[in-house]
Amino acid sequence: MEPALDAGIAAVNLVLSVMLAGIFGVWAYFLAYMSKSFRLAPRIEVFERTSDAHPKVSVILPARNEEGYISRCLDTLLAQDYSNFEIIAINDGSTDRTGEIIQSYAEKDERVVYVSTPQKPDGWAGKNWACHQGYQRASGEYLFFTDADTKHAPNVMSLAVAHMLSQDLDALTAIPKLVCRDFWTKITLPGLSTFLHTRFSPLRVNDPKQKTGYFFGSFFVITRKTYDAVGTHEGVRQELVEDGALGSKVKAAGFRMKMVRGEKHVEAIWARDLPTLWHGLRRLVIPLYHQDKKGAHLIALAVFFIMFAPFVFLPYTMPVYALAVDGLAGLTAKILLGVHLSAITILVVTTAVQSRLGVSQSPAYALGSPISGALIYLGFASAIVDARKRNAVDWRGRRYTVSEKQNFLH
């Protein structure tokens, strides 16, 4: 091999080796932190009970076109062993039988209160408006927000209230068992969850020294006093990721909040098919773009290098290793191959751990990591490209235009 060619290939090999070594380091950190979080995160059922009080709980349940799930959700809520609660079930402009189903439950059980949302004003995201309408009808001291596609264990309300009272908490949110119903979500959610885990881990949310606050929309309980103090859902009326925004406000205001693991007690569905998965990915990024353009670009770039680049560069590494058998190019090719395979291995292993422990499904879905990385990156990148367009976000049958001031127009 010509010396100049040998040196050029060696230089490329070394650059890629350094980059892939960095990617390996990132995934090693993810794996270590994730393992620590799974081991140390508190559980909803583990606490020292010091109170058996039963303050009234108002379950606020918004539902839009949920005829396939709303009955199951209401059944699991009505089966709670807690003695003092009401369910404010809000029909959020559904075009299917959701409203009829809720009304039938309200007629049979006085604990269910049927609410139909009036026309949504400009400047409100749909779910936020529905939650606000439900709150105005609620009479409980504790507000329990959940989603229509969520399933609850019979004792979860009792555990949540007792946990809050015993530890003098203002808010509590539980990490649900995330149920993946389609192939695309099964291969994508573990990678996405791993990428986001370190940011919204219970270890960060529960640390008063950290600024991170977050609620899971499928399950969070908050005192009425705290909810009023942070401005209710009206204070986050423009947010598409309203649960995260509300949790952040509660933490920033200095209230005592706690995130617990609740996979044994709560099941939720993150996405139901490829289109909802795609729009869910975009929904995460478009609001961020208008808050922090540079940050949104950096996240998309990070996703490309951390989750997708190891597979993109593999077609270079394998041939260069096979062809460059001697000289500096050959030596660096061997180094590159070792680092490259190590990066891919730890990526897949970490995703497999998240698939098993975080998503409660077969680790084998981690083998779809190349597709997952591509899908997440393309979803994020397309969101940035379309962020300024009208009707850029499609969510729950509504389209939103996101402006610089976070205005959402129906």
N, C-alpha and C positions, 0 to 999 in steps of 0.2 A: 504494500500500500504506500502511495506517495506520502512523504512526511507532512505536507501541508494538509492533505485529506485526513491523515491519521490524527493530526493535532486538532483539526476542526471537529471531527467526530468525537474526540475525547472531550473537547470543551463542552459540546452539547450534552454529552453523557453526564458530565460532572454537574452541569446546571440542573438537569433533570433529577439527578441523584439528590442534590441539596433540596430541591423543591419537594420531592417525594419523601425525603427524610423529615421535612417539616410537617407534611401531611400525616406521616406515621406518628409524629409526636402529638399532633392534635387529637388523633383518634385514641392514642394511649391515654391522653388526659380525659377524653370523653369516657372511656371505659372505666378508668379509676374513679372518676367523680360519680358516674352513674351507679357503679357498684356501691360506693359509699352512701349515696343517696337512698338506694333501695334498702340498704342495711340499717341506716340510722333514721330515716323519715318516720315520724310518729304515725300510728294507726288510729282510726276513729274509735275503735273499741278499747284501746289501751289508755286508761287514765285512772286516777284515783277519784272515785265518786264521793263528793262531799255534799251533793244536793239532790233531792228527789222532787224538787218543785216542778210544776207543770204549767208554765205560763202559756198563754194562747199563741199558737203558731198559725200564721196565714201562709199557705202554700200559694205562690204566684206562678201560674202555669200558662205561658203564652203558647198558642198553637196556630200555625198557618199551614193549611193543606196537609194535615197529619192524620187523615182518616185511617191509615194503616197502622198507626202507632198509639193514638190517643187513648184508646180503650185500655190497652195494656198498662199504660202509664197511670191512668186513673184507678184501675184495679189495684195496682201495687201501692198507690197512695192511700186509698180507702182501707187497705188491709193493715195499715200501720197500727202498732200496739200502743201508740201514744194516745192519750185520752182527751186532748184539748186542742183541736185544730179545725181549720176550714180550708177549703180548696177554692181559690179564685181562678177559674179556668177561663181564659180569654180567647175568643175566636177572633183571630187577627186577619179579617178580610178574606177568609178561606173561600175558595171556589169549588171545593169538594164537600163531602159530608161531615167535615170536622165539627161545624157548628151544631148540626143535628145530633151528633153523637154526644157532645157536651150537654146539650139541652136534655137529652134523655137521662143522663146521669143525674143532672140537677133535679129532675122531676122525681127520681127514685130515692135520692139521698140528700137531705137538707144540708149536709156538710159541703156540698158542691154548689158554688155560686157561679152562674153563667154570666159572662160579660162579652158584649160585642163591641169592638172598637169603633168609634166614630172615624170620620175621614182623617187620615194622617196629615198633619200640617207640614208645610215645607220646613226643612231643617231638622227633621227627625228621621232616624232610621226606624224601620218598621217594628222590629222586636222591642226596641227601647220604648216606643210609643205604647205598645201593648203592655209592657211591664208597668209603665206609669199608670195606665188605666186600671190595671189590676191592683196596684198599690192604693189607689184612691178608694177602692172598695174594701180594702183589707182592714181588719179590726184587731189583728194580733200584735202582741208586743215583740214577737220575733217574726221575721219575714224569711221564708224559705223559697228561694228561686230555683226552678228546675226547667228542663226542656221536655217536650211532648214525646220524644223518642227515648226517654230515659226510663229504666226499670229500677225499682227500689226494693231492698230487703225490708221485711216487716218491722224490724227494730231500728232502722237507720235514723228516723226522726227522734226517737227516744235517746239514742246514742249521741246525736248531734247536740241536742238541747242540754243533756246532762253534762256533756263534755264542755260546752260553753259556760254553763253555770258553775261547774266545779273548778274551772280554771279562770273564771272571770274574764271571758273573751267577749269582744264586741262583734266578731265575725269569724266564721269557720267555713272553709271550703274543702271538699273531698275530691281526691283524684279518682275518677271512675275507671272501671274496667272498660277499655275502648273496644267495642265490637266492630270488626271489619266484615262487611257483608259481601264485598266483591274483590276480585283478584287484584285490581289496580290499587285499592286502598291497602290490601294486605301486604303488598310489596313496598308501598310508599310510606305508610305511616310509621313503621319502625325507624327508618332513616330520618324522617322529619322530626320524630319525637326525640331521637338521640341528639340531633342538631340543636333543638330547643331546650333540651332537658337541663343543661347547666344554667340556662338563663332563668328558668322558672321552677327550679328545684325547691322542694320544701325546706331544704337547708338554707336557701337564700331568703325565701319568703318569711320563714320563722325567725330569722336573725334580725333583731332590732337595729343592728348596725348597718344592715343592707337596705337599700332603697327599694328593692324589688317587692312589689305587691301584685297579686294575681288571684282571680277567682275562676273556677271552672263553671261555665254557664249551666252545666247539667246538675250542679249541686253546690249551692252556697247558702248559708244561713247568716243573717245579719240582724242586729237589734234595730227596731224602728228608730230609736234615738240616733244611732250611728248613721243609718241610711238617710235620715233627714239632714243630719249635720254635714254630710258630703254632697248634698244637693240632689239626692235620689237619682233616678235614671234621667231626669231632666238635665242634670249636670254633665251627662255623657250622651246626650240625645243625638249627637252627630256621629258617634263612634260606631263603626261596623263591628269591631271586636270589643263590644261594650262590657263584657264580663272582665276582661283584662284591664280595661280603663277604669272601671269602678273599683276593682281590687287595688289598683295603683293609687287611687285617690284615698282610699281607706288607710293604706299604709302611710302615705305621705302626711295625712292629717294626724298621725300619731296614735291611732286606735289599735287596740290589741287584736290582731288577727292571727289565724293559724291555718296552715295547710296540712292536711292529713291524708294518708293513704286510705282509700275506701273501696278498693277493687272488689272486696268480698261482699260489699253492700250496695254498690251502685254500678249499673251498666249503662253506657251511652254509646251512641253511634256517631262517629265523626263525619263520615261521608258514606253515601249509599251506592254510588256508581261513579264512573269516570267523569261525567260532567260536573257533579257536585264536588268531587275531589279537585278538579281543575279550578273551579270558581272559588273553592275554599282556599287554595294556595294563593290565588290572586288577591283574595280578600285580606290576606295577611299583610300584603306588601303595599297595595295602593294607598291606604291611609298613611302608612309610614313614609312613603315617597313625598307626600305633601307636608309632612312634619319635618323630614330630614332627607333631602334628596341625596346627599353624599352618603349618608348611612344606608339608604336603600340600595344604592349602587354597590356599596362595599359588601352588603349582605349577599346580594346576587353573585358577586365575584367570589366571595368566600364559599358559597354553595358550589359554584363551578369547580373550584380547585379542590375542596375538601371531599366532595361527594361524587364528582363526575370525572375530573381530570385523570385520576389513576387508571380509569378504563379507556379514556380517550388516547392516552399516550402508550398504551400497551402495544398497539400495532407497530410502533417505532422500536420499542425495547426488544421485542422478540427477534425480529430480523437482524438488528444491529448486533445482537449477542451471537446469533448463528453465523454471521458473516465475518465479524471482526474477531478473528481467533488469535491474533498476536499483536505486539506493539502496544502503545499507550491506549489506542482505541479498544483493543481486546481487553485490557485490564479494567478500563473504566466501564466497559460493557458488562463485565461480570459484576462489578460493584452496583451498577444501575439495576441489573436484573434482580440482585438480592434485595436491594432497597425497595424496588418496585413491587415485588411479590410480597414483601413484608407489609408494605402499606396497604395493599389490597386485602391481605389476610386479616389484618387487625380491623380494617373497615368492615369486612363481612362478619368477623367474630363479634364485634361490638354491636352491630345491627342485629345479629342473631340473639344476643343477650337481651336487647331491648324488645325484640319480637317475642321472646319467651316470657320475660318478667314484666315488661311494660304493656304489651298488647295481648298477652296470654294466648299466643298462637304458636304454630310450629316454627322453630328457628330456621327451617328450610326456606322460608320466604325471604331470608336475607340473601339468598342466591340471586334474587331479583334486584340487587343493589345497583347494577349498571342502569337498568330501566328507571329505577327509583330516582337516582341522581339526575338523570336526564330530564325526567318529568318535573321534579322540583325546581331545577334550574330554569327550564323553559317556562314554567308557570311564573316564577319570580321575574324573569327577564321580560316576558310578555306583559306583565302587570306594569312594569316600569315604562315600557314603550307606550302602553295605552292609558297611562295614569291621567293624562290631561284630556282624554277624549270624553265626550258626553256619553253617559250610560256605560261607564267603564266597568262597573261592578254589577254582576248578576248574582243575587242571593235570595233564596227562598221565593222565587217567582217575582221579585221586584228588581228594577234596575236603578242604580244610583250613579249620579255624577258627583265626583269628589273635587272640591275646589281647594285653593290654597288655604282657605279659612275653615276647611273641613265641613262645608255645607253639603248636605245630601238632599238631592231633589228627586222626588218620586217620578 
